[in-house]
Amino acid sequence: MARRANGEGSVYRSTDGSGWIAAVELATGGGGKRVRRRRRAPTRAKARALLREMQKEVATHGHLGDAQRLVGDTIEVYLKMRADKGLAAKTLELERWRAGIVVRGVGNKRVRSLTVADCDAFLRAAAAGELSTNGGADRGRIGTTQLRRVRSFLVRALRNDMRLGFVVRNVAELSEVPTSEVEIWPRRALTGDELERLRSGAAGFVAVLVELLGRYGLRPAEARALTWSAVDWEGGLLSVGPRLNRDNERIGPKTWVATRSLRLSDDTLEILRQWRTEQAEQWAETGAAWVETDLVITTVLGTAVNFYVVPQALQALCERVGVAPAVSPYELRHTAITFQAEAEHSAWAIADWAGTSERMIADVYRHKLMEASPLGPAI
């Protein structure tokens, strides 16, 4: 009897009578041994449909994908591929964040059995904050824009699996992003009075943060990475560029235009001098426990201020001086850029000053103030 060709198959009842089996012939293995792959279905009709799907996969890829492969495995492989491309650290950090959301949502599902309904349910759960790592608080929910990027990540990961022959259909491409029910509080710029209240009420490293973010538009990560060697006391200049990531590791500038020099005003230099004196006193009190890092923004032990401490300290300051709603670190950057725009500096000049692009100045950073009082130092 002639041997069945690659991709041919059959449907028959299981020996225990509990269901039906779809079996497909594959190319012979080592030594000419015939390879047959079987999958179970509850009815004869479903077994036939399963056989057609298996035959289509064999015709397309020459083999059947791994039926046991999990979405989590797919994500791990795709992340490694992305890392091998030499992407920027910030880009990889965002990709890992998206991957974490996907893995928490559908990571334990088998890739072959993943459905459009599974993807829709996953996206709804992500939008509702059910996959957040902070207990599902409102700030952990995902807005529509980020949700689209999470979906895009899953689509790309499954597309890579299609390329590798594990699946023949990308169900994530057919999923729909729900309109987020989360009311995302829009970022704003502080008024001159609000910024002055923050500057007057701040102390310690928080005073330096308010000054550098609120008047000079530094990114929080740039301010945390500043070293005293970056301050030119005689020339009154500050060199900005490197950043600290969430693990307090020193990384490169966010973009090629982020490396810049800023001219500091006399009152800003005085704030820095006062803080350096206070920092030296902390060093003397701490003694051998002090860790010398040359960082400007430090804890009482000389170490870098944690990423999560900055918004907490800023919120406490806002509550103390009566600025409501509390401002975020990035809203201080928005404030500085808005003041420069209100002072009628050109978009390209502000972009160079803030280390970003003209498009970002126009579309993201600039806010219309109710008052026209440019507090930021002149560029």
C-alpha positions as CSV (number, residue, x, y, z in Angstrom):
1,M,0.0,0.0,0.0
2,A,1.4,3.4,-1.0
3,R,2.4,5.7,1.9
4,R,0.3,8.8,2.4
5,A,1.9,12.0,1.1
6,N,3.0,14.9,3.3
7,G,-0.1,16.8,4.5
8,E,-2.6,14.0,3.8
9,G,-4.7,13.0,6.8
10,S,-7.7,11.2,8.1
11,V,-10.5,11.5,10.7
12,Y,-11.5,8.5,12.9
13,R,-13.2,7.8,16.2
14,S,-10.9,7.5,19.3
15,T,-10.4,4.0,20.6
16,D,-12.1,4.8,23.9
17,G,-15.1,6.3,22.2
18,S,-14.7,9.7,23.9
19,G,-14.2,11.8,20.8
20,W,-12.7,12.0,17.3
21,I,-9.1,12.2,16.1
22,A,-7.7,14.3,13.3
23,A,-4.5,12.8,12.1
24,V,-2.1,14.3,9.5
25,E,0.9,12.7,7.8
26,L,4.2,14.7,7.9
27,A,7.5,14.2,6.1
28,T,9.3,11.2,7.2
29,G,11.6,11.5,10.1
30,G,15.1,10.0,10.5
31,G,15.6,6.5,9.0
32,G,12.5,6.9,6.8
33,K,10.1,6.6,9.8
34,R,6.7,7.9,9.2
35,V,5.6,10.9,11.4
36,R,1.9,11.3,12.2
37,R,0.5,14.1,14.3
38,R,-2.9,13.7,16.0
39,R,-5.3,16.2,17.6
40,R,-8.5,15.4,19.4
41,A,-11.9,17.0,18.8
42,P,-15.3,16.3,20.6
43,T,-17.3,15.8,17.3
44,R,-16.6,14.4,13.9
45,A,-17.4,17.7,12.3
46,K,-14.9,19.6,14.5
47,A,-12.3,16.9,13.8
48,R,-12.7,17.5,10.1
49,A,-12.4,21.2,10.6
50,L,-9.3,20.7,12.7
51,L,-7.8,18.4,10.0
52,R,-8.3,21.1,7.4
53,E,-6.6,23.6,9.7
54,M,-3.7,21.2,10.2
55,Q,-3.4,20.5,6.5
56,K,-3.3,24.3,5.8
57,E,-0.6,24.8,8.3
58,V,1.5,21.9,6.7
59,A,0.9,23.3,3.2
60,T,2.0,26.8,4.3
61,H,5.0,26.0,6.6
62,G,5.8,22.3,5.8
63,H,5.2,21.3,9.4
64,L,2.9,21.8,12.4
65,G,3.6,24.3,15.1
66,D,4.3,23.5,18.7
67,A,0.9,22.8,20.2
68,Q,2.2,23.3,23.7
69,R,3.8,26.7,23.1
70,L,2.5,29.4,25.4
71,V,2.0,33.1,24.7
72,G,4.6,33.7,27.4
73,D,7.2,31.7,25.4
74,T,6.3,33.8,22.3
75,I,6.8,37.0,24.2
76,E,10.1,35.9,25.6
77,V,11.5,35.0,22.2
78,Y,10.3,38.3,20.7
79,L,11.7,40.4,23.5
80,K,15.1,38.7,23.0
81,M,14.9,39.4,19.3
82,R,14.2,43.1,20.1
83,A,17.0,43.3,22.5
84,D,19.4,41.9,19.9
85,K,18.6,44.7,17.6
86,G,20.5,47.2,19.8
87,L,17.5,49.4,20.6
88,A,17.8,52.3,22.9
89,A,17.5,51.5,26.6
90,K,14.3,53.5,27.0
91,T,12.7,51.7,24.1
92,L,13.6,48.3,25.6
93,E,12.3,49.4,28.9
94,L,8.9,50.3,27.3
95,E,8.8,47.0,25.4
96,R,9.4,45.1,28.6
97,W,6.6,47.0,30.3
98,R,4.2,46.1,27.5
99,A,5.5,42.5,27.6
100,G,4.7,42.3,31.3
101,I,1.1,43.5,30.7
102,V,0.7,40.8,27.9
103,V,2.2,38.0,30.0
104,R,0.0,38.8,33.0
105,G,-3.1,38.8,30.7
106,V,-2.6,35.9,28.4
107,G,0.9,34.5,29.1
108,N,-0.4,31.1,30.2
109,K,-2.6,30.5,27.2
110,R,-1.4,28.3,24.4
111,V,-0.6,30.2,21.3
112,R,-2.5,27.8,19.0
113,S,-5.6,28.1,21.1
114,L,-5.5,31.8,21.6
115,T,-8.7,33.4,20.2
116,V,-9.8,36.9,19.2
117,A,-12.2,36.8,22.2
118,D,-9.2,36.1,24.5
119,C,-7.4,39.1,23.1
120,D,-10.5,41.3,23.5
121,A,-11.0,40.2,27.1
122,F,-7.3,40.8,27.8
123,L,-7.4,44.4,26.4
124,R,-10.6,45.1,28.5
125,A,-8.8,43.9,31.6
126,A,-5.8,46.0,30.9
127,A,-7.9,49.1,30.3
128,A,-9.7,48.5,33.7
129,G,-6.4,48.2,35.5
130,E,-6.9,44.6,36.4
131,L,-3.4,43.7,35.2
132,S,-1.7,46.6,37.0
133,T,1.1,45.9,39.5
134,N,-0.1,48.6,41.9
135,G,-3.3,47.0,43.1
136,G,-5.5,48.3,40.3
137,A,-5.4,51.9,41.5
138,D,-6.6,54.4,38.9
139,R,-3.1,55.6,38.0
140,G,-2.3,51.9,37.2
141,R,-5.0,51.7,34.5
142,I,-4.0,52.0,30.9
143,G,-5.4,54.7,28.7
144,T,-6.4,54.2,25.1
145,T,-3.1,55.4,23.6
146,Q,-0.9,53.0,25.7
147,L,-3.5,50.2,25.2
148,R,-3.0,50.5,21.4
149,R,0.7,50.2,21.9
150,V,0.3,47.1,24.1
151,R,-1.9,45.5,21.5
152,S,0.6,46.4,18.8
153,F,3.3,44.6,20.8
154,L,1.2,41.5,21.0
155,V,0.5,41.7,17.3
156,R,4.2,42.0,16.5
157,A,5.1,39.1,18.8
158,L,2.5,36.8,17.1
159,R,3.6,38.0,13.7
160,N,7.1,36.8,14.6
161,D,5.6,33.4,15.6
162,M,3.9,33.2,12.1
163,R,7.3,33.9,10.6
164,L,8.8,31.1,12.6
165,G,5.9,28.7,11.7
166,F,4.3,28.3,15.1
167,V,0.9,29.8,14.0
168,V,-0.9,30.5,10.7
169,R,-3.2,33.2,12.0
170,N,-2.6,36.3,14.0
171,V,-5.7,36.7,16.1
172,A,-4.5,39.8,17.9
173,E,-4.8,41.7,14.6
174,L,-8.5,41.1,14.7
175,S,-8.9,42.3,18.3
176,E,-10.3,45.7,19.1
177,V,-9.0,48.2,21.6
178,P,-11.8,49.3,23.9
179,T,-12.3,53.0,24.6
180,S,-10.7,53.4,28.0
181,E,-13.2,54.3,30.7
182,V,-10.4,55.9,32.7
183,E,-10.4,59.6,32.8
184,I,-6.8,60.5,32.2
185,W,-6.0,63.8,33.9
186,P,-4.4,66.0,31.3
187,R,-1.0,67.3,32.1
188,R,-1.0,71.0,32.8
189,A,1.4,73.9,33.4
190,L,1.6,75.7,36.7
191,T,0.8,79.3,37.0
192,G,3.6,81.7,38.1
193,D,2.0,81.9,41.5
194,E,1.9,78.1,41.9
195,L,5.5,77.7,40.9
196,E,6.6,80.4,43.3
197,R,4.8,78.7,46.1
198,L,6.6,75.4,45.3
199,R,9.9,77.2,45.1
200,S,9.4,79.0,48.4
201,G,8.2,75.9,50.3
202,A,10.7,73.4,49.0
203,A,13.7,72.3,51.0
204,G,16.6,69.9,50.5
205,F,16.9,68.0,47.3
206,V,13.3,68.8,46.5
207,A,14.1,72.5,46.2
208,V,16.8,71.6,43.6
209,L,14.3,69.4,41.7
210,V,11.7,72.1,41.6
211,E,14.2,74.6,40.4
212,L,15.7,72.5,37.6
213,L,12.5,71.0,36.4
214,G,10.2,73.9,36.9
215,R,12.4,76.7,35.6
216,Y,14.9,74.9,33.2
217,G,12.7,72.1,31.9
218,L,15.0,69.2,32.8
219,R,13.5,65.7,32.5
220,P,13.3,64.0,35.9
221,A,15.7,61.3,34.9
222,E,18.2,64.0,33.7
223,A,18.0,65.9,37.0
224,R,18.5,62.7,39.0
225,A,21.7,61.9,37.0
226,L,23.3,65.4,37.4
227,T,26.7,65.4,39.0
228,W,28.5,68.3,40.6
229,S,31.1,68.1,37.9
230,A,28.4,69.1,35.4
231,V,28.1,72.5,37.1
232,D,30.4,75.3,35.8
233,W,30.3,77.7,38.7
234,E,32.4,80.4,37.1
235,G,30.6,80.3,33.7
236,G,27.2,79.7,35.3
237,L,26.5,76.8,33.0
238,L,24.9,73.3,33.5
239,S,25.7,70.4,31.3
240,V,22.7,68.1,30.7
241,G,22.5,64.8,28.9
242,P,22.8,61.4,30.7
243,R,19.9,60.0,32.7
244,L,19.3,57.6,35.6
245,N,16.8,54.8,34.8
246,R,14.4,53.2,37.3
247,D,17.2,51.0,38.6
248,N,19.4,54.0,39.2
249,E,21.7,53.0,36.4
250,R,23.4,55.7,34.4
251,I,22.3,55.6,30.8
252,G,22.7,57.8,27.8
253,P,20.6,60.8,26.7
254,K,17.0,60.2,25.6
255,T,17.7,61.6,22.2
256,W,20.7,63.0,20.3
257,V,19.4,66.6,20.9
258,A,19.0,66.0,24.7
259,T,22.7,66.8,25.4
260,R,22.8,70.5,26.0
261,S,24.2,73.3,28.1
262,L,21.9,75.6,30.1
263,R,22.8,79.1,31.5
264,L,21.9,79.3,35.1
265,S,20.6,82.4,36.8
266,D,22.3,83.8,40.0
267,D,19.4,82.7,42.2
268,T,19.6,79.2,40.8
269,L,23.4,79.0,41.5
270,E,22.7,80.2,45.0
271,I,20.1,77.4,45.5
272,L,22.7,74.9,44.3
273,R,25.4,76.3,46.6
274,Q,23.1,76.1,49.6
275,W,22.2,72.5,48.8
276,R,25.8,71.5,48.3
277,T,26.6,72.9,51.8
278,E,23.7,71.0,53.3
279,Q,24.8,67.8,51.4
280,A,28.3,68.2,52.9
281,E,26.8,68.5,56.4
282,Q,24.9,65.3,55.8
283,W,28.1,63.6,54.7
284,A,29.8,64.7,57.9
285,E,27.0,63.4,60.0
286,T,26.8,60.1,58.2
287,G,30.5,59.4,58.2
288,A,31.6,56.1,56.9
289,A,28.1,55.2,55.8
290,W,28.1,58.0,53.2
291,V,28.4,56.8,49.5
292,E,30.3,59.2,47.4
293,T,28.6,59.4,44.0
294,D,29.2,63.1,43.0
295,L,25.4,63.2,42.3
296,V,23.6,66.5,42.9
297,I,20.3,64.9,43.9
298,T,21.0,62.5,46.7
299,T,19.5,60.9,49.8
300,V,21.0,61.5,53.3
301,L,23.4,58.6,52.6
302,G,24.7,60.1,49.3
303,T,22.9,57.6,47.1
304,A,20.7,58.4,44.2
305,V,17.1,59.3,45.0
306,N,14.8,56.5,43.9
307,F,12.6,57.0,40.8
308,Y,9.4,56.6,42.9
309,V,10.5,59.0,45.6
310,V,10.4,62.0,43.3
311,P,6.7,62.2,42.6
312,Q,5.9,61.3,46.2
313,A,8.1,64.1,47.5
314,L,6.6,66.5,45.0
315,Q,3.1,65.5,46.0
316,A,3.8,66.1,49.7
317,L,5.2,69.6,48.8
318,C,2.1,70.5,46.8
319,E,-0.1,69.5,49.7
320,R,2.0,71.5,52.1
321,V,1.9,74.7,50.1
322,G,-1.7,74.3,48.8
323,V,-1.1,73.6,45.1
324,A,-4.0,71.4,43.9
325,P,-4.2,69.1,42.1
326,A,-0.7,68.0,42.9
327,V,1.8,68.4,40.1
328,S,3.8,65.6,38.6
329,P,7.6,65.9,37.9
330,Y,6.9,66.0,34.2
331,E,4.3,68.8,34.6
332,L,7.1,70.9,36.1
333,R,9.0,70.4,32.8
334,H,5.8,71.3,30.9
335,T,5.6,74.4,33.1
336,A,9.2,75.6,32.2
337,I,8.6,75.1,28.5
338,T,5.2,76.8,28.6
339,F,6.8,79.9,30.3
340,Q,9.4,80.0,27.5
341,A,6.6,79.9,24.9
342,E,4.7,82.6,26.7
343,A,7.9,84.7,26.5
344,E,7.5,84.4,22.7
345,H,10.7,82.4,22.1
346,S,10.6,80.5,18.9
347,A,9.8,76.8,18.9
348,W,13.2,75.8,17.5
349,A,15.0,77.8,20.2
350,I,12.8,76.2,23.0
351,A,13.4,72.8,21.5
352,D,17.2,73.2,21.6
353,W,16.9,74.5,25.2
354,A,14.7,71.6,26.3
355,G,16.5,68.9,24.4
356,T,13.5,67.8,22.3
357,S,11.9,68.5,18.9
358,E,9.9,71.4,17.6
359,R,6.9,69.1,17.1
360,M,7.0,68.0,20.7
361,I,7.0,71.7,21.8
362,A,3.9,72.4,19.8
363,D,2.0,69.2,20.3
364,V,2.9,68.1,23.8
365,Y,4.7,70.6,26.0
366,R,3.2,73.9,25.5
367,H,0.0,74.8,27.5
368,K,-2.0,78.0,27.3
369,L,-1.7,79.9,30.6
370,M,-4.5,82.1,32.0
371,E,-1.8,84.6,32.8
372,A,1.2,85.8,30.7
373,S,4.0,85.9,33.3
374,P,7.2,84.2,32.0
375,L,9.1,83.2,35.2
376,G,11.6,81.0,33.4
377,P,15.1,82.4,33.0
378,A,15.7,83.8,29.5
379,I,17.4,81.4,27.1
